[in-house]
Amino acid sequence: MFETLMFFQLNFQCMITYGLF
């Protein structure tokens, strides 16, 4: 479950990065 949260957080961060650019 912890790994899933980490993966989700990474995806969310990537989405924010792509959203800014």
Backbone bond lengths (Angstrom), bond angles and torsions (degrees), N, CA, C in turn:
res aa  C-N    CA-C-N  psi(-1)  N-CA   C-N-CA  omega(-1)  CA-C   N-CA-C  phi
1 M - - - 1.470 - - 1.534 110.17 -
2 F 1.321 116.60 -40.66 1.466 120.04 179.68 1.529 110.07 -61.70
3 E 1.350 116.14 -42.30 1.472 119.50 -179.77 1.525 110.01 -62.01
4 T 1.338 116.04 -38.82 1.477 119.36 179.73 1.524 110.16 -62.58
5 L 1.339 116.49 -40.89 1.463 119.37 179.32 1.525 110.52 -63.99
6 M 1.323 116.60 -41.48 1.459 120.72 178.73 1.521 109.99 -61.49
7 F 1.349 116.90 -45.20 1.464 121.32 -179.65 1.525 110.18 -62.00
8 F 1.341 116.57 -42.68 1.460 121.12 179.68 1.524 110.34 -63.17
9 Q 1.342 115.81 -40.63 1.464 119.89 -179.63 1.527 110.01 -64.37
10 L 1.348 116.83 -40.42 1.457 120.40 178.82 1.516 110.20 -62.59
11 N 1.343 116.58 -44.66 1.469 120.13 179.34 1.522 110.12 -61.47
12 F 1.329 117.16 -42.67 1.460 121.17 -179.63 1.528 110.25 -62.14
13 Q 1.339 116.20 -42.25 1.468 120.21 -179.65 1.527 109.88 -64.30
14 C 1.344 116.40 -40.58 1.472 120.72 179.20 1.526 109.46 -62.95
15 M 1.335 116.93 -42.06 1.462 120.90 179.47 1.522 110.42 -61.00
16 I 1.312 117.01 -41.59 1.472 120.96 179.65 1.533 109.26 -64.82
17 T 1.337 115.72 -43.01 1.465 119.49 -179.36 1.517 110.62 -62.29
18 Y 1.330 116.78 -45.77 1.466 120.21 179.46 1.527 110.17 -66.76
19 G 1.325 116.69 -33.98 1.465 120.21 -179.48 1.533 111.08 -66.46
20 L 1.341 116.82 -36.49 1.459 119.82 -179.74 1.521 110.65 -67.42
21 F 1.339 116.61 -38.88 1.471 119.72 -177.10 1.517 111.17 -94.16
